[in-house]
Amino acid sequence: MNNKPIDIDQRIPIETLAAALESYLNDSYSNDYILEQLRLDFNGENRLKKALRVVNKIVPQSPLSELLLANKEEIKNIIKKKTDRDVILIALLNSAFSFSFAVLRTFGKFFAVQDIVNTQTIKNPISNIYSGNKSTEIAFYSVVPMFIEAGFFSRTKMGMYQCAEKLKITEPLAIQIYQESFKLNNAYKSLKEYQMRDPYFHFVL
């Protein structure tokens, strides 16, 4: 068991992440603005602080910030399209937190062979990497609702998840950003064709 760090302990609404990204691209990002957005969904200073830390890691402190800023005018237009926007946001989430990447990739692995999976099926391999303690449980229920909200899959009932149709992405840059999140998590400098068949791409290609 590797006991890799988890580091995420709070779900962030996709709309809040979208507002954060838009403000970042417009050079108007501030903690006060993000807290204002977060207060629409959360109460309590502790939860707000946790959520702000997560948003900061996903957007202004993103490992892909250079790519975002180099293409900010194009991305401003892309994020007007919800599906492309949400794919970018999930890519940023997965770039900031390797745990999130591992969970989505594991969902992709099982959805490649079956339409419905249960929670335990996903948790077992994740627990082998990150341990099965309370932090893993909290992190799991932080990231999974974000995947659902972004349309990657749905929850049919408690503990059961169903694969959605492939996301219809119209902008190549949205795919590129998603690919970059894969490369980052695998320390790849480039992608080969066979790597594009990785379970991580099950949802988008």
Secondary structure, DSSP 8 states (H G I E B T S, - for coil): -------------HHHHHHHHHHHHTT---HHHHHHHHTTT--SHHHHHHHHHHHHHHTTT-TTHHHHHHTHHHHHHHTTSHHHHHHHHHHHHHHH-HHHHHHHHHHHHHHTT-SEEEHHHHHHHHHHHH-SSHHHHHHHHHHHHHHHHTTSEEEEETTEEEE--------HHHHHHHHHHHHHHHT-SS--GGGGGSGGGTTT-
